[in-house]
Amino acid sequence: MRTTLENLDNVLLNKLGAGGSPLAYVTRKDVALPESPTVPGEDDPGVGLPTLQEELIRRTRHEGAHYVADNQAVWNIIRSFTHGGPAWN
C-alpha cells in the first residue's frame, strides 16, 4: 500500500493539469488558499523557496473549469492504480 501511495504522489507531482499546475494540488491537505506568501508562524525558508511547484500546489484554486477537469483526471489516475486490487473497495 505504501508503495502505491508513493507512486500515486509521484504521478500527481509530475503530471500537469489543465491550468499548468501539478495535479497534486487536487489532493492537498488544506483546501483554503493561504492569505500571505508564507505560512503563519513560519520563518522565511530562504532564497528560491518555496519552489514554483510547491507554490502552484499550495495556491491553485479548487474551483472553476480547470479544477473540474483536473479532479476528473486525478480520479482516472487513482482508478487506474486501484481498480481490481485490494484498494478498490
Backbone as CSV, one residue per row, in Angstrom:
resi,resn,N_x,N_y,N_z,CA_x,CA_y,CA_z,C_x,C_y,C_z
1,MET,0.829,-1.192,0.000,0.000,0.000,0.000,0.877,1.261,0.000
2,ARG,1.941,1.232,0.809,2.820,2.407,0.894,3.441,2.719,-0.465
3,THR,3.868,1.692,-1.165,4.465,1.881,-2.488,3.458,2.494,-3.448
4,THR,2.234,2.022,-3.391,1.187,2.551,-4.268,0.942,4.032,-3.990
5,LEU,0.854,4.405,-2.716,0.639,5.817,-2.373,1.817,6.682,-2.805
6,GLU,3.038,6.183,-2.633,4.217,6.935,-3.067,4.228,7.094,-4.589
7,ASN,3.864,6.038,-5.309,3.797,6.122,-6.769,2.720,7.099,-7.215
8,LEU,1.579,7.071,-6.528,0.492,7.993,-6.848,0.931,9.441,-6.607
9,ASP,1.571,9.700,-5.473,2.083,11.043,-5.183,3.048,11.502,-6.271
10,ASN,3.920,10.608,-6.702,4.902,10.930,-7.729,4.219,11.289,-9.050
11,VAL,3.211,10.528,-9.427,2.490,10.817,-10.670,1.798,12.173,-10.577
12,LEU,1.133,12.439,-9.443,0.405,13.703,-9.295,1.344,14.907,-9.229
13,LEU,2.543,14.724,-8.723,3.526,15.814,-8.689,4.089,16.105,-10.074
14,ASN,4.157,15.099,-10.927,4.819,15.251,-12.223,3.878,15.428,-13.403
15,LYS,2.588,15.277,-13.205,1.616,15.469,-14.287,0.938,16.816,-14.093
16,LEU,0.941,17.629,-15.137,0.348,18.961,-15.055,-1.119,18.923,-15.449
17,GLY,-1.902,19.743,-14.769,-3.326,19.842,-15.035,-3.627,20.830,-16.142
18,ALA,-4.910,21.107,-16.333,-5.378,21.974,-17.414,-4.813,23.390,-17.318
19,GLY,-4.606,23.891,-16.114,-4.086,25.244,-15.936,-2.572,25.312,-15.794
20,GLY,-1.891,24.176,-15.868,-0.442,24.152,-15.772,0.107,23.844,-14.396
21,SER,-0.769,23.619,-13.422,-0.322,23.272,-12.064,-0.194,21.754,-11.936
22,PRO,0.731,21.286,-11.089,0.804,19.836,-10.847,-0.524,19.346,-10.259
23,LEU,-0.970,18.178,-10.684,-2.251,17.644,-10.212,-2.271,17.381,-8.711
24,ALA,-1.131,17.438,-8.057,-1.075,17.236,-6.611,-1.885,18.282,-5.863
25,TYR,-2.184,19.419,-6.493,-2.982,20.437,-5.804,-4.378,19.920,-5.483
26,VAL,-4.899,19.009,-6.296,-6.251,18.485,-6.084,-6.340,17.722,-4.770
27,THR,-5.273,17.055,-4.374,-5.285,16.206,-3.174,-4.557,16.829,-1.994
28,ARG,-4.261,18.124,-2.051,-3.539,18.746,-0.942,-4.383,18.722,0.329
29,LYS,-3.706,18.766,1.448,-4.366,18.650,2.756,-5.256,19.854,3.054
30,ASP,-4.749,21.061,2.847,-5.502,22.280,3.144,-6.095,22.848,1.864
31,VAL,-7.419,22.897,1.789,-8.089,23.397,0.589,-8.066,24.919,0.534
32,ALA,-8.209,25.579,1.691,-8.228,27.041,1.727,-6.892,27.604,1.260
33,LEU,-6.965,28.677,0.486,-5.748,29.313,-0.006,-5.090,30.113,1.111
34,PRO,-3.754,30.121,1.140,-3.066,30.926,2.155,-3.268,32.413,1.873
35,GLU,-3.305,33.201,2.936,-3.511,34.644,2.782,-2.212,35.392,2.520
36,SER,-1.105,34.836,2.945,0.183,35.506,2.766,1.152,34.589,2.039
37,PRO,2.260,35.146,1.554,3.245,34.330,0.841,3.877,33.245,1.713
38,THR,3.904,33.452,3.013,4.480,32.444,3.900,3.402,31.883,4.802
39,VAL,3.634,30.723,5.309,2.706,30.087,6.241,2.809,30.816,7.574
40,PRO,1.670,31.141,8.220,1.743,31.840,9.511,2.626,31.085,10.506
41,GLY,3.483,31.838,11.180,4.376,31.225,12.163,5.609,30.578,11.553
42,GLU,5.749,30.651,10.256,6.881,30.032,9.566,7.920,31.101,9.239
43,ASP,9.173,30.807,9.478,10.243,31.729,9.114,10.444,31.698,7.611
44,ASP,11.106,32.729,7.113,11.430,32.771,5.687,12.262,31.537,5.352
45,PRO,11.801,30.691,4.405,12.520,29.458,4.106,13.833,29.663,3.363
46,GLY,14.064,30.838,2.790,15.325,31.094,2.107,15.113,31.464,0.655
47,VAL,16.199,31.777,-0.012,16.157,32.213,-1.400,15.656,31.079,-2.290
48,GLY,14.693,31.391,-3.135,14.169,30.413,-4.081,13.232,29.388,-3.467
49,LEU,12.871,29.586,-2.212,11.983,28.640,-1.547,10.730,29.368,-1.105
50,PRO,9.589,28.824,-1.121,9.271,27.518,-1.688,9.431,27.533,-3.202
51,THR,9.544,26.354,-3.769,9.735,26.245,-5.214,8.451,26.640,-5.938
52,LEU,8.566,26.891,-7.219,7.405,27.223,-8.034,6.382,26.087,-7.958
53,GLN,6.845,24.857,-8.044,5.948,23.699,-7.985,5.190,23.675,-6.651
54,GLU,5.887,23.912,-5.547,5.249,23.918,-4.227,4.206,25.037,-4.126
55,GLU,4.526,26.199,-4.664,3.584,27.318,-4.620,2.361,27.053,-5.488
56,LEU,2.555,26.443,-6.653,1.417,26.109,-7.504,0.496,25.111,-6.809
57,ILE,1.072,24.126,-6.153,0.271,23.139,-5.425,-0.473,23.829,-4.287
58,ARG,0.176,24.723,-3.613,-0.385,25.389,-2.440,-1.456,26.429,-2.783
59,ARG,-1.371,27.049,-3.973,-2.217,28.199,-4.272,-3.243,28.003,-5.390
60,THR,-3.221,26.888,-6.094,-4.194,26.693,-7.167,-5.574,26.454,-6.562
61,ARG,-6.549,27.174,-7.070,-7.908,27.142,-6.515,-8.638,25.830,-6.799
62,HIS,-9.498,25.470,-5.881,-10.363,24.300,-6.033,-11.733,24.754,-6.542
63,GLU,-11.736,25.412,-7.673,-12.981,25.875,-8.285,-12.708,26.176,-9.747
64,GLY,-13.765,26.228,-10.536,-13.632,26.582,-11.941,-13.484,25.379,-12.857
65,ALA,-13.439,25.678,-14.138,-13.396,24.639,-15.166,-12.109,23.809,-15.104
66,HIS,-10.981,24.459,-14.831,-9.723,23.710,-14.753,-9.759,22.711,-13.602
67,TYR,-10.307,23.133,-12.471,-10.396,22.216,-11.323,-11.281,21.019,-11.651
68,VAL,-12.388,21.259,-12.306,-13.288,20.151,-12.664,-12.559,19.144,-13.544
69,ALA,-11.849,19.640,-14.549,-11.100,18.748,-15.445,-9.977,18.032,-14.698
70,ASP,-9.271,18.765,-13.836,-8.163,18.166,-13.086,-8.661,17.137,-12.076
71,ASN,-9.778,17.414,-11.438,-10.355,16.486,-10.476,-10.725,15.173,-11.179
72,GLN,-11.273,15.279,-12.364,-11.620,14.084,-13.140,-10.347,13.326,-13.539
73,ALA,-9.307,14.046,-13.931,-8.048,13.404,-14.295,-7.447,12.663,-13.101
74,VAL,-7.511,13.282,-11.914,-6.988,12.632,-10.706,-7.783,11.361,-10.413
75,TRP,-9.105,11.440,-10.534,-9.920,10.244,-10.300,-9.529,9.127,-11.270
76,ASN,-9.326,9.466,-12.541,-8.934,8.457,-13.521,-7.587,7.825,-13.173
77,ILE,-6.664,8.621,-12.675,-5.359,8.093,-12.268,-5.519,7.166,-11.068
78,ILE,-6.277,7.612,-10.066,-6.491,6.776,-8.876,-7.194,5.479,-9.263
79,ARG,-8.182,5.564,-10.141,-8.893,4.367,-10.588,-7.945,3.396,-11.284
80,SER,-7.082,3.916,-12.142,-6.147,3.023,-12.855,-5.168,2.346,-11.889
81,PHE,-4.820,3.038,-10.806,-3.911,2.470,-9.802,-4.596,1.383,-8.967
82,THR,-5.879,1.564,-8.678,-6.526,0.725,-7.687,-7.529,-0.282,-8.234
83,HIS,-8.061,-0.080,-9.418,-9.134,-0.928,-9.937,-8.703,-2.396,-10.022
84,GLY,-9.522,-3.232,-9.435,-9.258,-4.668,-9.459,-8.323,-5.140,-8.362
85,GLY,-7.813,-4.229,-7.556,-6.892,-4.585,-6.477,-7.553,-4.420,-5.124
86,PRO,-6.816,-4.664,-4.047,-7.386,-4.580,-2.711,-7.765,-3.154,-2.298
87,ALA,-7.210,-2.139,-2.932,-7.519,-0.751,-2.565,-8.810,-0.272,-3.231
88,TRP,-9.351,-1.030,-4.175,-10.530,-0.596,-4.914,-11.731,-0.376,-3.999
89,ASN,-11.922,-1.235,-3.035,-13.066,-1.070,-2.126,-12.868,0.133,-1.256
